[in-house]
Amino acid sequence: MAMRQIIRAAIKKFGALPPPENAAKTQRPNTFPTYEKAKDILDKDVGKNKPKLDYGAGLGRSGDLGFDTYEPFPVKFNPTFTDREKIPDNSYEGVTNLNVLNVVPPETRDSIVKDIGRILSPDGTAVITTRGRDVLDAKGVLGPEDMSIITSADTYQKGFTQKELREYLEETLGDGFEVSSIKLGPAGAKIKKLPSSSLGALPKDTD
């Protein structure tokens, strides 16, 4: 049985996971040093003055570094985008997605990754980080995925290893992208969109 089928069966057994909007509860103000490191990586890869987007901007701190921002559930800031469908295809040479994939349900996670692939311009680079086994330190009940938990605050957390994150991104994006592990957070990866990539259609939300 494929992993996604296993996940869906577990969700059916244990009940629905917290909705994606509950991820707003996990937003923290102490992420600026990670943004600075991610920006350094992007500056070296695509250039300091190239347009960059923070996808899942949390509290909007990345705006202080010159990023455009996408945040569907903003708190006390005005992001560049609140609707992902307004972000043009192939429009950003640099994208960050920091500790976002670990706080959303699996199918939302898939949609985010495909959307980042759509938004990246050819030869563009994305930096993605997630939490790791530390998510299990939270109070709550174990979730349906390996290294996952539904917290007492009704949020979802799924930790990744470096290898797991890299392989997940490779599988989800498919041909046209190069994925490599980086040392940033418990699990970090860098995505390079190849000039030959055909990914461009907006990924549809799934139930």
C-alpha positions as protocol buffer text, in pm:
chain_id: "A"
residue {
  index: 1
  type: MET
  ca { x: 0 y: 0 z: 0 }
}
residue {
  index: 2
  type: ALA
  ca { x: 137 y: 343 z: -95 }
}
residue {
  index: 3
  type: MET
  ca { x: 233 y: 580 z: 188 }
}
residue {
  index: 4
  type: ARG
  ca { x: -46 y: 827 z: 106 }
}
residue {
  index: 5
  type: GLN
  ca { x: -302 y: 545 z: 122 }
}
residue {
  index: 6
  type: ILE
  ca { x: -166 y: 442 z: 461 }
}
residue {
  index: 7
  type: ILE
  ca { x: -194 y: 802 z: 582 }
}
residue {
  index: 8
  type: ARG
  ca { x: -551 y: 837 z: 458 }
}
residue {
  index: 9
  type: ALA
  ca { x: -648 y: 508 z: 626 }
}
residue {
  index: 10
  type: ALA
  ca { x: -491 y: 623 z: 952 }
}
residue {
  index: 11
  type: ILE
  ca { x: -670 y: 957 z: 935 }
}
residue {
  index: 12
  type: LYS
  ca { x: -998 y: 775 z: 878 }
}
residue {
  index: 13
  type: LYS
  ca { x: -929 y: 556 z: 1181 }
}
residue {
  index: 14
  type: PHE
  ca { x: -807 y: 829 z: 1418 }
}
residue {
  index: 15
  type: GLY
  ca { x: -1029 y: 1112 z: 1295 }
}
residue {
  index: 16
  type: ALA
  ca { x: -962 y: 1427 z: 1095 }
}
residue {
  index: 17
  type: LEU
  ca { x: -636 y: 1610 z: 1150 }
}
residue {
  index: 18
  type: PRO
  ca { x: -648 y: 1973 z: 1266 }
}
residue {
  index: 19
  type: PRO
  ca { x: -738 y: 2201 z: 972 }
}
residue {
  index: 20
  type: PRO
  ca { x: -457 y: 2385 z: 789 }
}
residue {
  index: 21
  type: GLU
  ca { x: -559 y: 2722 z: 936 }
}
residue {
  index: 22
  type: ASN
  ca { x: -463 y: 2595 z: 1283 }
}
residue {
  index: 23
  type: ALA
  ca { x: -103 y: 2617 z: 1166 }
}
residue {
  index: 24
  type: ALA
  ca { x: -126 y: 2991 z: 1243 }
}
residue {
  index: 25
  type: LYS
  ca { x: -105 y: 2895 z: 1610 }
}
residue {
  index: 26
  type: THR
  ca { x: 250 y: 2772 z: 1553 }
}
residue {
  index: 27
  type: GLN
  ca { x: 385 y: 3107 z: 1427 }
}
residue {
  index: 28
  type: ARG
  ca { x: 685 y: 3224 z: 1632 }
}
residue {
  index: 29
  type: PRO
  ca { x: 882 y: 3553 z: 1639 }
}
residue {
  index: 30
  type: ASN
  ca { x: 1226 y: 3393 z: 1686 }
}
residue {
  index: 31
  type: THR
  ca { x: 1281 y: 3273 z: 1327 }
}
residue {
  index: 32
  type: PHE
  ca { x: 1482 y: 3573 z: 1199 }
}
residue {
  index: 33
  type: PRO
  ca { x: 1829 y: 3410 z: 1224 }
}
residue {
  index: 34
  type: THR
  ca { x: 1708 y: 3119 z: 1008 }
}
residue {
  index: 35
  type: TYR
  ca { x: 1572 y: 3363 z: 751 }
}
residue {
  index: 36
  type: GLU
  ca { x: 1910 y: 3538 z: 740 }
}
residue {
  index: 37
  type: LYS
  ca { x: 2086 y: 3207 z: 672 }
}
residue {
  index: 38
  type: ALA
  ca { x: 1832 y: 3110 z: 406 }
}
residue {
  index: 39
  type: LYS
  ca { x: 1873 y: 3450 z: 239 }
}
residue {
  index: 40
  type: ASP
  ca { x: 2251 y: 3403 z: 229 }
}
residue {
  index: 41
  type: ILE
  ca { x: 2200 y: 3073 z: 46 }
}
residue {
  index: 42
  type: LEU
  ca { x: 1963 y: 3230 z: -206 }
}
residue {
  index: 43
  type: ASP
  ca { x: 2185 y: 3536 z: -257 }
}
residue {
  index: 44
  type: LYS
  ca { x: 2475 y: 3308 z: -349 }
}
residue {
  index: 45
  type: ASP
  ca { x: 2262 y: 3094 z: -579 }
}
residue {
  index: 46
  type: VAL
  ca { x: 2049 y: 3349 z: -764 }
}
residue {
  index: 47
  type: GLY
  ca { x: 2191 y: 3692 z: -673 }
}
residue {
  index: 48
  type: LYS
  ca { x: 2123 y: 3952 z: -406 }
}
residue {
  index: 49
  type: ASN
  ca { x: 1891 y: 4166 z: -615 }
}
residue {
  index: 50
  type: LYS
  ca { x: 1674 y: 3891 z: -761 }
}
residue {
  index: 51
  type: PRO
  ca { x: 1307 y: 3875 z: -651 }
}
residue {
  index: 52
  type: LYS
  ca { x: 1247 y: 3643 z: -357 }
}
residue {
  index: 53
  type: LEU
  ca { x: 928 y: 3516 z: -196 }
}
residue {
  index: 54
  type: ASP
  ca { x: 871 y: 3377 z: 150 }
}
residue {
  index: 55
  type: TYR
  ca { x: 596 y: 3116 z: 104 }
}
residue {
  index: 56
  type: GLY
  ca { x: 421 y: 3072 z: 439 }
}
residue {
  index: 57
  type: ALA
  ca { x: 560 y: 3388 z: 595 }
}
residue {
  index: 58
  type: GLY
  ca { x: 424 y: 3342 z: 947 }
}
residue {
  index: 59
  type: LEU
  ca { x: 458 y: 3675 z: 1126 }
}
residue {
  index: 60
  type: GLY
  ca { x: 615 y: 3845 z: 826 }
}
residue {
  index: 61
  type: ARG
  ca { x: 971 y: 3890 z: 959 }
}
residue {
  index: 62
  type: SER
  ca { x: 1116 y: 3799 z: 619 }
}
residue {
  index: 63
  type: GLY
  ca { x: 979 y: 4127 z: 484 }
}
residue {
  index: 64
  type: ASP
  ca { x: 1254 y: 4303 z: 682 }
}
residue {
  index: 65
  type: LEU
  ca { x: 1504 y: 4125 z: 456 }
}
residue {
  index: 66
  type: GLY
  ca { x: 1336 y: 4238 z: 136 }
}
residue {
  index: 67
  type: PHE
  ca { x: 1128 y: 3930 z: 67 }
}
residue {
  index: 68
  type: ASP
  ca { x: 783 y: 3943 z: -83 }
}
residue {
  index: 69
  type: THR
  ca { x: 551 y: 3739 z: 137 }
}
residue {
  index: 70
  type: TYR
  ca { x: 269 y: 3490 z: 101 }
}
residue {
  index: 71
  type: GLU
  ca { x: 69 y: 3412 z: 413 }
}
residue {
  index: 72
  type: PRO
  ca { x: -293 y: 3291 z: 402 }
}
residue {
  index: 73
  type: PHE
  ca { x: -346 y: 3353 z: 776 }
}
residue {
  index: 74
  type: PRO
  ca { x: -161 y: 3678 z: 852 }
}
residue {
  index: 75
  type: VAL
  ca { x: -138 y: 3819 z: 1203 }
}
residue {
  index: 76
  type: LYS
  ca { x: -63 y: 4191 z: 1237 }
}
residue {
  index: 77
  type: PHE
  ca { x: 106 y: 4236 z: 899 }
}
residue {
  index: 78
  type: ASN
  ca { x: 1 y: 4280 z: 538 }
}
residue {
  index: 79
  type: PRO
  ca { x: 159 y: 4013 z: 316 }
}
residue {
  index: 80
  type: THR
  ca { x: 223 y: 4066 z: -53 }
}
residue {
  index: 81
  type: PHE
  ca { x: -14 y: 3776 z: -123 }
}
residue {
  index: 82
  type: THR
  ca { x: -286 y: 3607 z: 80 }
}
residue {
  index: 83
  type: ASP
  ca { x: -416 y: 3405 z: -218 }
}
residue {
  index: 84
  type: ARG
  ca { x: -166 y: 3167 z: -376 }
}
residue {
  index: 85
  type: GLU
  ca { x: -354 y: 3179 z: -705 }
}
residue {
  index: 86
  type: LYS
  ca { x: -245 y: 3543 z: -738 }
}
residue {
  index: 87
  type: ILE
  ca { x: 123 y: 3444 z: -744 }
}
residue {
  index: 88
  type: PRO
  ca { x: 229 y: 3415 z: -1111 }
}
residue {
  index: 89
  type: ASP
  ca { x: 395 y: 3106 z: -1256 }
}
residue {
  index: 90
  type: ASN
  ca { x: 775 y: 3115 z: -1286 }
}
residue {
  index: 91
  type: SER
  ca { x: 785 y: 3451 z: -1108 }
}
residue {
  index: 92
  type: TYR
  ca { x: 1046 y: 3421 z: -830 }
}
residue {
  index: 93
  type: GLU
  ca { x: 1409 y: 3321 z: -858 }
}
residue {
  index: 94
  type: GLY
  ca { x: 1431 y: 3259 z: -486 }
}
residue {
  index: 95
  type: VAL
  ca { x: 1171 y: 3107 z: -250 }
}
residue {
  index: 96
  type: THR
  ca { x: 1185 y: 3020 z: 119 }
}
residue {
  index: 97
  type: ASN
  ca { x: 950 y: 2786 z: 303 }
}
residue {
  index: 98
  type: LEU
  ca { x: 1067 y: 2758 z: 662 }
}
residue {
  index: 99
  type: ASN
  ca { x: 905 y: 2518 z: 909 }
}
residue {
  index: 100
  type: VAL
  ca { x: 577 y: 2519 z: 718 }
}
residue {
  index: 101
  type: LEU
  ca { x: 555 y: 2167 z: 575 }
}
residue {
  index: 102
  type: ASN
  ca { x: 570 y: 2019 z: 925 }
}
residue {
  index: 103
  type: VAL
  ca { x: 255 y: 2199 z: 1049 }
}
residue {
  index: 104
  type: VAL
  ca { x: 4 y: 2108 z: 776 }
}
residue {
  index: 105
  type: PRO
  ca { x: -182 y: 1788 z: 680 }
}
residue {
  index: 106
  type: PRO
  ca { x: -21 y: 1564 z: 415 }
}
residue {
  index: 107
  type: GLU
  ca { x: -232 y: 1667 z: 116 }
}
residue {
  index: 108
  type: THR
  ca { x: -190 y: 2038 z: 196 }
}
residue {
  index: 109
  type: ARG
  ca { x: 184 y: 1970 z: 221 }
}
residue {
  index: 110
  type: ASP
  ca { x: 186 y: 1817 z: -127 }
}
residue {
  index: 111
  type: SER
  ca { x: 0 y: 2117 z: -269 }
}
residue {
  index: 112
  type: ILE
  ca { x: 249 y: 2360 z: -110 }
}
residue {
  index: 113
  type: VAL
  ca { x: 550 y: 2181 z: -257 }
}
residue {
  index: 114
  type: LYS
  ca { x: 398 y: 2166 z: -606 }
}
residue {
  index: 115
  type: ASP
  ca { x: 303 y: 2532 z: -580 }
}
residue {
  index: 116
  type: ILE
  ca { x: 660 y: 2629 z: -491 }
}
residue {
  index: 117
  type: GLY
  ca { x: 774 y: 2437 z: -798 }
}
residue {
  index: 118
  type: ARG
  ca { x: 523 y: 2630 z: -1009 }
}
residue {
  index: 119
  type: ILE
  ca { x: 627 y: 2971 z: -870 }
}
residue {
  index: 120
  type: LEU
  ca { x: 1002 y: 2918 z: -907 }
}
residue {
  index: 121
  type: SER
  ca { x: 1148 y: 3057 z: -1225 }
}
residue {
  index: 122
  type: PRO
  ca { x: 1373 y: 2832 z: -1436 }
}
residue {
  index: 123
  type: ASP
  ca { x: 1717 y: 2814 z: -1268 }
}
residue {
  index: 124
  type: GLY
  ca { x: 1549 y: 2941 z: -948 }
}
residue {
  index: 125
  type: THR
  ca { x: 1625 y: 2804 z: -601 }
}
residue {
  index: 126
  type: ALA
  ca { x: 1401 y: 2729 z: -304 }
}
residue {
  index: 127
  type: VAL
  ca { x: 1516 y: 2670 z: 54 }
}
residue {
  index: 128
  type: ILE
  ca { x: 1289 y: 2450 z: 265 }
}
residue {
  index: 129
  type: THR
  ca { x: 1324 y: 2356 z: 631 }
}
residue {
  index: 130
  type: THR
  ca { x: 1119 y: 2147 z: 872 }
}
residue {
  index: 131
  type: ARG
  ca { x: 1134 y: 2042 z: 1230 }
}
residue {
  index: 132
  type: GLY
  ca { x: 1264 y: 1699 z: 1327 }
}
residue {
  index: 133
  type: ARG
  ca { x: 1209 y: 1450 z: 1606 }
}
residue {
  index: 134
  type: ASP
  ca { x: 1179 y: 1741 z: 1849 }
}
residue {
  index: 135
  type: VAL
  ca { x: 810 y: 1771 z: 1755 }
}
residue {
  index: 136
  type: LEU
  ca { x: 744 y: 1471 z: 1975 }
}
residue {
  index: 137
  type: ASP
  ca { x: 842 y: 1675 z: 2281 }
}
residue {
  index: 138
  type: ALA
  ca { x: 508 y: 1857 z: 2261 }
}
residue {
  index: 139
  type: LYS
  ca { x: 206 y: 1750 z: 2467 }
}
residue {
  index: 140
  type: GLY
  ca { x: -57 y: 1566 z: 2266 }
}
residue {
  index: 141
  type: VAL
  ca { x: -130 y: 1234 z: 2098 }
}
residue {
  index: 142
  type: LEU
  ca { x: 70 y: 1059 z: 1831 }
}
residue {
  index: 143
  type: GLY
  ca { x: -46 y: 1132 z: 1476 }
}
residue {
  index: 144
  type: PRO
  ca { x: -94 y: 895 z: 1181 }
}
residue {
  index: 145
  type: GLU
  ca { x: 243 y: 964 z: 1016 }
}
residue {
  index: 146
  type: ASP
  ca { x: 581 y: 857 z: 1144 }
}
residue {
  index: 147
  type: MET
  ca { x: 725 y: 1118 z: 1382 }
}
residue {
  index: 148
  type: SER
  ca { x: 399 y: 1313 z: 1401 }
}
residue {
  index: 149
  type: ILE
  ca { x: 179 y: 1448 z: 1680 }
}
residue {
  index: 150
  type: ILE
  ca { x: -155 y: 1621 z: 1724 }
}
residue {
  index: 151
  type: THR
  ca { x: -74 y: 1869 z: 1997 }
}
residue {
  index: 152
  type: SER
  ca { x: -289 y: 1970 z: 2292 }
}
residue {
  index: 153
  type: ALA
  ca { x: -331 y: 2309 z: 2116 }
}
residue {
  index: 154
  type: ASP
  ca { x: -500 y: 2124 z: 1826 }
}
residue {
  index: 155
  type: THR
  ca { x: -214 y: 2176 z: 1582 }
}
residue {
  index: 156
  type: TYR
  ca { x: -41 y: 1915 z: 1370 }
}
residue {
  index: 157
  type: GLN
  ca { x: 335 y: 1859 z: 1371 }
}
residue {
  index: 158
  type: LYS
  ca { x: 523 y: 1609 z: 1156 }
}
residue {
  index: 159
  type: GLY
  ca { x: 900 y: 1592 z: 1192 }
}
residue {
  index: 160
  type: PHE
  ca { x: 1135 y: 1492 z: 912 }
}
residue {
  index: 161
  type: THR
  ca { x: 1485 y: 1352 z: 887 }
}
residue {
  index: 162
  type: GLN
  ca { x: 1718 y: 1503 z: 628 }
}
residue {
  index: 163
  type: LYS
  ca { x: 1687 y: 1196 z: 404 }
}
residue {
  index: 164
  type: GLU
  ca { x: 1310 y: 1179 z: 441 }
}
residue {
  index: 165
  type: LEU
  ca { x: 1262 y: 1545 z: 348 }
}
residue {
  index: 166
  type: ARG
  ca { x: 1488 y: 1520 z: 43 }
}
residue {
  index: 167
  type: GLU
  ca { x: 1317 y: 1205 z: -84 }
}
residue {
  index: 168
  type: TYR
  ca { x: 970 y: 1349 z: -20 }
}
residue {
  index: 169
  type: LEU
  ca { x: 1051 y: 1661 z: -221 }
}
residue {
  index: 170
  type: GLU
  ca { x: 1200 y: 1457 z: -505 }
}
residue {
  index: 171
  type: GLU
  ca { x: 894 y: 1234 z: -523 }
}
residue {
  index: 172
  type: THR
  ca { x: 645 y: 1521 z: -504 }
}
residue {
  index: 173
  type: LEU
  ca { x: 816 y: 1747 z: -759 }
}
residue {
  index: 174
  type: GLY
  ca { x: 926 y: 1479 z: -1003 }
}
residue {
  index: 175
  type: ASP
  ca { x: 1146 y: 1545 z: -1305 }
}
residue {
  index: 176
  type: GLY
  ca { x: 1269 y: 1896 z: -1373 }
}
residue {
  index: 177
  type: PHE
  ca { x: 1407 y: 1965 z: -1027 }
}
residue {
  index: 178
  type: GLU
  ca { x: 1725 y: 1888 z: -838 }
}
residue {
  index: 179
  type: VAL
  ca { x: 1693 y: 1843 z: -461 }
}
residue {
  index: 180
  type: SER
  ca { x: 1986 y: 1840 z: -220 }
}
residue {
  index: 181
  type: SER
  ca { x: 2010 y: 1835 z: 158 }
}
residue {
  index: 182
  type: ILE
  ca { x: 2148 y: 2139 z: 340 }
}
residue {
  index: 183
  type: LYS
  ca { x: 2244 y: 2201 z: 701 }
}
residue {
  index: 184
  type: LEU
  ca { x: 1970 y: 2438 z: 811 }
}
residue {
  index: 185
  type: GLY
  ca { x: 1746 y: 2339 z: 1100 }
}
residue {
  index: 186
  type: PRO
  ca { x: 1670 y: 1977 z: 1194 }
}
residue {
  index: 187
  type: ALA
  ca { x: 1593 y: 1904 z: 826 }
}
residue {
  index: 188
  type: GLY
  ca { x: 1674 y: 2131 z: 534 }
}
residue {
  index: 189
  type: ALA
  ca { x: 1675 y: 2105 z: 157 }
}
residue {
  index: 190
  type: LYS
  ca { x: 1754 y: 2314 z: -147 }
}
residue {
  index: 191
  type: ILE
  ca { x: 1548 y: 2282 z: -464 }
}
residue {
  index: 192
  type: LYS
  ca { x: 1683 y: 2388 z: -804 }
}
residue {
  index: 193
  type: LYS
  ca { x: 1431 y: 2426 z: -1087 }
}
residue {
  index: 194
  type: LEU
  ca { x: 1590 y: 2313 z: -1411 }
}
residue {
  index: 195
  type: PRO
  ca { x: 1538 y: 2514 z: -1730 }
}
residue {
  index: 196
  type: SER
  ca { x: 1362 y: 2214 z: -1883 }
}
residue {
  index: 197
  type: SER
  ca { x: 1099 y: 2189 z: -1607 }
}
residue {
  index: 198
  type: SER
  ca { x: 743 y: 2180 z: -1740 }
}
residue {
  index: 199
  type: LEU
  ca { x: 576 y: 2234 z: -1402 }
}
residue {
  index: 200
  type: GLY
  ca { x: 354 y: 2538 z: -1436 }
}
residue {
  index: 201
  type: ALA
  ca { x: -12 y: 2453 z: -1376 }
}
residue {
  index: 202
  type: LEU
  ca { x: -153 y: 2564 z: -1043 }
}
residue {
  index: 203
  type: PRO
  ca { x: -192 y: 2257 z: -822 }
}
residue {
  index: 204
  type: LYS
  ca { x: -547 y: 2198 z: -713 }
}
residue {
  index: 205
  type: ASP
  ca { x: -641 y: 2172 z: -347 }
}
residue {
  index: 206
  type: THR
  ca { x: -747 y: 1824 z: -246 }
}
residue {
  index: 207
  type: ASP
  ca { x: -993 y: 1717 z: 18 }
}
